[in-house]
């Protein structure tokens, strides 16, 4: 009896499963168009159109600016030991431009270098002419005035006596002929007239007898004695 009841129950379960499968079947085309092809979606964003025109360089023919004139590079000749000063300049006006460069001599620099070469001892690469070196520096009005104020007037050579005029003799030569012996007299005449007492009588001063050697002779003698000491030779016993 049990197996009969089991068969009945099994057949009932099979029938229920079959009915469920039949009810779950879907018919029709899932890709069927519903026919609503004119639907739109409004996002709420405002659509705008903007046009920009560029009128800068290169936007039209002949609108590119001309290149600016650049000053050339001029290197000083001789490096740091040169008295050449470089100059550069450039300017631009519309489409026309000009650039140039040059070098010029510095006269004050040349004066210092010449005086150093003349006055430096020969052992150090100079010429050993100190008086000549001082004379080169005295070509400057400022230095000439400084030497006069320091009671060491610049060297003045007298062709009549064949010697350098120093001290009072030098000042008297300046007083007698200031346009020749005073450097910068025309530019500062008021000072030199007052300094040299041009409009006054000089007090009488007894001339000092100077029978010794001249300045150039003393300089050459001192140089000779220095050379003899360096070589170990006595001036009395050559």
Secondary structure, DSSP 8 states (H G I E B T S, - for coil): -HHHHHHHHHHHHHHHHHHHHHHH---S-TT---S--------------------STTSSTT-S------------TTGGG--EEEEEEEEEETTEEEEEEEEEE-HHHHHHHHHHHHHS-GGGTS---HHHHHHHHTTSHHHHHHHHHTT----EEETTTTEEE-THHHHHHHHH-HHHHSTTTTTTHHHHHHHTTTTS-----------S--HHHHHHHHHHHHHHHHHT-BTTB-
